[in-house]
Amino acid sequence: MQAYEILLLIGGGIVLLVLLLAARNAVHFYRHEQFVCPTCSYPFRPRLRKYLFAPNAAGGKILTCPNCGAKEYMEPQKRDNTR
């Protein structure tokens, strides 16, 4: 096996690992966390595509509230599972 083939295998393994960790993070979010709009206090979970591709800010996301339409910085919060 050539050196470049080994590097390609290692690189592919790293890419696969990063994708698996990203998927695990998204599943954890959808099971345990939500966002709460700072304007109207509406709790929501954005669609996966919007969650993944929303602009990041330190620890949170810039999202649009589906209730009032405010585009704000929001940090994830633990979801109340009593509902």
Secondary structure as a PSIPRED ss2 file (coil, helix, strand):
# PSIPRED VFORMAT (PSIPRED V4.0)

   1 M C   1.000  0.000  0.000
   2 Q C   1.000  0.000  0.000
   3 A H   0.000  1.000  0.000
   4 Y H   0.000  1.000  0.000
   5 E H   0.000  1.000  0.000
   6 I H   0.000  1.000  0.000
   7 L H   0.000  1.000  0.000
   8 L H   0.000  1.000  0.000
   9 L H   0.000  1.000  0.000
  10 I H   0.000  1.000  0.000
  11 G H   0.000  1.000  0.000
  12 G H   0.000  1.000  0.000
  13 G H   0.000  1.000  0.000
  14 I H   0.000  1.000  0.000
  15 V H   0.000  1.000  0.000
  16 L H   0.000  1.000  0.000
  17 L H   0.000  1.000  0.000
  18 V H   0.000  1.000  0.000
  19 L H   0.000  1.000  0.000
  20 L H   0.000  1.000  0.000
  21 L H   0.000  1.000  0.000
  22 A H   0.000  1.000  0.000
  23 A H   0.000  1.000  0.000
  24 R H   0.000  1.000  0.000
  25 N H   0.000  1.000  0.000
  26 A H   0.000  1.000  0.000
  27 V H   0.000  1.000  0.000
  28 H H   0.000  1.000  0.000
  29 F H   0.000  1.000  0.000
  30 Y H   0.000  1.000  0.000
  31 R H   0.000  1.000  0.000
  32 H H   0.000  1.000  0.000
  33 E E   0.000  0.000  1.000
  34 Q E   0.000  0.000  1.000
  35 F E   0.000  0.000  1.000
  36 V E   0.000  0.000  1.000
  37 C C   1.000  0.000  0.000
  38 P C   1.000  0.000  0.000
  39 T C   1.000  0.000  0.000
  40 C C   1.000  0.000  0.000
  41 S C   1.000  0.000  0.000
  42 Y C   1.000  0.000  0.000
  43 P E   0.000  0.000  1.000
  44 F E   0.000  0.000  1.000
  45 R C   1.000  0.000  0.000
  46 P C   1.000  0.000  0.000
  47 R C   1.000  0.000  0.000
  48 L H   0.000  1.000  0.000
  49 R H   0.000  1.000  0.000
  50 K H   0.000  1.000  0.000
  51 Y H   0.000  1.000  0.000
  52 L H   0.000  1.000  0.000
  53 F H   0.000  1.000  0.000
  54 A C   1.000  0.000  0.000
  55 P C   1.000  0.000  0.000
  56 N E   0.000  0.000  1.000
  57 A E   0.000  0.000  1.000
  58 A C   1.000  0.000  0.000
  59 G C   1.000  0.000  0.000
  60 G E   0.000  0.000  1.000
  61 K E   0.000  0.000  1.000
  62 I E   0.000  0.000  1.000
  63 L E   0.000  0.000  1.000
  64 T E   0.000  0.000  1.000
  65 C C   1.000  0.000  0.000
  66 P C   1.000  0.000  0.000
  67 N C   1.000  0.000  0.000
  68 C C   1.000  0.000  0.000
  69 G C   1.000  0.000  0.000
  70 A C   1.000  0.000  0.000
  71 K E   0.000  0.000  1.000
  72 E E   0.000  0.000  1.000
  73 Y E   0.000  0.000  1.000
  74 M E   0.000  0.000  1.000
  75 E C   1.000  0.000  0.000
  76 P E   0.000  0.000  1.000
  77 Q E   0.000  0.000  1.000
  78 K E   0.000  0.000  1.000
  79 R C   1.000  0.000  0.000
  80 D C   1.000  0.000  0.000
  81 N C   1.000  0.000  0.000
  82 T C   1.000  0.000  0.000
  83 R C   1.000  0.000  0.000
